[in-house]
Amino acid sequence: MAVSVAAATRRLRRAIRRSPTWQSPSHRPLSSEPAAAQASAVRAAFLNFFRDRHGHRLVPSASVRPRGDPSLLFVNAGMNQFKPIFLGTVDPRSKMAGFRRVANSQKCVRAGGHHNDLEDVGRDLSHHTFFEMLGNWAFGGEYFKEEACSMAWELLTQVYGIPEERLWVSYFDGDPKAGLDPDLETRDIWLSLGVPASHVLSFGPQENFWEMGDTGPCGPCTEIHYDLADGVGAPQLVELWNLVFMQHNREADGSLQPLPQRHVDTGMGLERLVAVLQGKHSTYDTDLFSPLLSAIHQGCRAPPYLGRVGVADEGRTDTAYRVVADHIRTLSICIADGVFPGMSGAPLVLRRILRRAVRFSTEILKSPPGFLGSLVPVVVETLGDAYPELQRSSAQIADLVSEDEAAFLASLQRGRRIIDRTLRSLGPSDMFPAEVAWSLSLAGDLGLPLDLVELMLEEKGVQLDSAGLERLAQEEAKHRAQQAEPVQKQGLWLDVHALGELQRRGVPPTDDSPKYDYYLRPSGGYEFGTCEAQVLQLYTEDLTAVASVGKGQRCGLLLDKTNFYAEQGGQASDRGYLVRAGQEDVLFPVARAQVCGGFILHEAVAPECLQIGDQVQLHVDKAWRLGCMEKHTATHLLNWALRQTLGPGTKQQGSHLNPERLRFDVATQTPLTPEQLRAVENTVQEAVGQDKAVYMEEVALALTAQVPGLCSLDEVYPDPVRVVSVGVPVAHALDPASQAALQTSVELCCGTHLLRTGAVGDLVIIGERQLSKGTTRLLAVTGEQAQQARELGQSLAQEVKAATERLSQGSRDGVEAHRLSKDIGRLIEAVDTSVMPQWQRRELLATLKMLQRRANTAIRKLEMGQAAKKTQELLERHSTGPLIVDTVSAESLSVLVKVVRQLCEQAPNTSVLLLSPQPVGKVLCACRVAQGATPTFTAEAWALAVCSHMGGKAWGSRVVAQGTGSTADLEAALSTARAYALNQL
């Protein structure tokens, strides 16, 4: 019998480690009991149970957009918003500091970053990118293991009516390497609640020890599992609820220390719980998804949803149903919380989710255009009561989804043709070319996510050249670095001889006026036109003029006209692609465009032959261009704000911008103060908030000569010259009598700009340094990056406030004082290196350095007091003599050294060696040799002899030394110390 139980336990352990998913409909139902409950009732029952029966405060779900936590793309667990409490950094004056018992249903997104379920969605019956996490928390020891387990068991068995025999639990069975004993307390709690011993399993740290990160609060956890098999055959366990008992802190050296306060942190997925309570095979079969699946069926030409997976899912129809249903929920939740599809970070992930949904809905489900947006009201209907922000943003979500869907469909159709055409040219064993995949991707031209390209190829049984993709990604990173700090004449460049030859032949300069052909749609998005042009000249990489270029050749192109912005005026070059007229399924990627003596040279790679006289159509990378426009308008606002703050004599020395950030060099007599930096940001924010119109017009250069306040650099301007004016029409701004240029930004500029300032979103100066005496370089970000920088700054400011409060309250012991000192050091590093407002960085660093000085002083005083007490205890135990060898409890090596020093000061003719046992067998050692001892008796040798005996190390001088080791036999170590000293004396 014992053998069979052990074998069953091993099988269950393997089953839990595999994290089984719901079975397909071909298996028998989970259960006919209990009766199905609507998801909204299940959610409400959880919240009401903890509020009404157990006195928990209900708090609303945090936004899925992390606030001040750059380690996360999205909020992915219920505990995220409570991290300041777990870390001990919560502001004591905040509402959160008063939390003791809390419960909520948290919106979570796991797509991108460490927790990423995106690729699994649709393939099985349980994965989601968006889900709801039900959780209850007890902070500061409000309750702990017994109460948490009892509440969970009561809710599951009495409120939800889940049969006890279908529930299994697991607990932490210890980790000898970390010195952690099995959590037998939790095991006994479950047994006392009536869980059969056969349903109580133990696991190691991988399964049942939860950690927030590499450092920080952590502790054992216990999990409650549900048996899908219901006693028929081997158990099929899926995790329902995880109860975490935070009682340790993982230090930077990897050691574990007890937390001064213990916490309970639990999490249970609503979708999985609802599936259990409704007796469903899959989370997609619950009423959280069934209205969406029904709406998808009604809106598409696809057969009904049958819940099939794998090879049974012919045509991948059911996979597509699940992908679309999951993704439209995620899109709706994220957009309602202010995360919009974009080009980096979480917005980029959301853009991938949207485009993945479009592809599955159109290609597999045969949905009509605009279909995804039509599903938004269904999401609002199912989730809006729990999350009212969905109801408030319903129209905006639908419009944004529909607009992006339409834009992507055009790219998808072209991408599909390019893939098909490329596949026709490949041999049976050829890999799909990396260059073509890259040109289709978000990092390239058409905006198809690489994972989507790989999926499309996988469906056709073709492998992608991954090594080639990696090489292209590295080249892209290098190119972005070059764009951040441009090098003069990088890439292809027409020298004086090439320019002379063009002039001799009478080739006219490139007409690049189409670069200004764009407009603002009513929805707020920008529309960029294409440009029809003719190839006038081609160049090889060594600048040899040629009549044609061949497949795979890097080349330079001169066209009669272009809509590409060539790098000038501090603005990074456009990028994008061109196609030959009548052959739109062959992309010629354009990496950059540069202006050379009036000619615009496009640097491209030719996938096929291109020759002089070919007619082409040019497409700029819209997201890249829009990012440059946003940064360039922000640069003008920054320039104006600096003059408003520092005075009208403030001069721009130079600038450079790309879609990711901008830098601005300004002439200053002294470094900007934090107050001035903040005032500059506030001035920009005000202009952005007013959403002012941006006017651009070409005028005669002479009209700009005497305009008060008009901003220009010391360079030669063309005539006519382009004027950019914020909030005031150009004609009015140039009227000398209007003084308009003194009240707003008016500059001579050839760059591309936003048409309204509101799209800048925000501007934050994140860096500042002196380039030379009298010149300051500022680094700034805008939009989403600026908002994240502000939130991170606020989060760090709260941590600094909390540290200040902790320091003012005083430390009860050395361990707590040292932990506070370490926290302050960690904060200094975080503030110094984080992307945050520079004015706030300087203020916080000044505060932290003051706190660090006070903390170190407090530690010294505390340790001196502790050392004095220990010294007196030792003097009472030892009569004055030549030698004291003993053990003493000390919280740190620093305290131990102070005890040794004070002993020797009061007994100068005595040599002292003290050992202090620490947790998990570690032993600290400190010693001092009396001045009158023989020359051969040194403290360093004495400590080394003792610590070597304990398998450790020692260091120091002839007079004072210290060290560490590990031993369970302290008496043997003390005997070694006495014998060595007596032999020397």
Buried (B, 14 or more C-beta within 10 A) or exposed (E): EEEEEEEBEEEBBEBBEEEBBBBBBEEEEBBEEBEBBBBBBBBBBBBBBBBEEBEBBEBBBBBBBBBBBBEBBBBBBBBBBBBBBBBBBBBBEEEBBEBBBBBBBBBBBBBBBEBBBBEBBBBBBBBBBBBBBBBBBBBEBBBBBBBBBBBBBBBBBEBBEBBEEBBBBBBBBBBEEBEBEBBEBBBBBBBEBEBEEEBBBBBBBEBBBBBBEEBBBBBBBBBBBBBBBBEEEEBBBBBBBBBBBBBBBBEEEEBBEEBBBBBBBBBBBBBBBBBBBBBBBBBBBBBBBBBBBEBBBEBBEBEEBEBBBEEEBEEBBBBBBBBBBBBBBBBBBBBBBEBBBBBBBBBBBBBBBBBBBBBBBBBBBEBEEBBBBBBBBBBBBBBBEBBEBBEEBBEBBBBBBBBBBEBBBEBBEBBBEBBEEBBEEEEEEEBBBBBBBBBBBBBBBBBBBBBBBBBBBEEEEBEBBEEBBEBBBEEBEEBEEBBBEBEEEBBBBBEEEBBEEBBEEEBEBBBBEBBBEBEEEEEEBBEBEBBBBBBBBBBBEEBEBBEBBEEEBBBBBBBBBBBBBBBEBBBBBBBBBBBBEEEEBBBBBBBBBBBBBEBBBBBBBBBBEBBBEBEBBBBBBBBBBBBBBBBBBBBBBBBBBBBBBBEEEBBBBEBBBBBBBBBBBBBBEEEBEBEBBBBBBEBBBEBBEEEBBBBBBBBEBEBBEEBEBBBBBEEEBEEBBBBBBBBBEBBBBBBEEBEBBBBBBBBBBBBBBBBBBBBBBBBBBBBBEEEEEEBBBBBBBBBBBBBBBBBBBBBBBBBBBBBBBBBEEEBEEBBBBBBBBBBBBBBBEBBEEBBBBBBBBBBBBEBBEEBBEBBEEBBEEBBBEBBEEBBEBBBEEBEEEBBBBBBBEBBBBBBBBBBBBBBBEEBEEBBBBBBBBBEEEBBBBBBBBBEEBEEEBBBBBBBBBBBBBBEBEBEBEEBBBBBBBBBEEBEEBBBBBBEBBEEBE
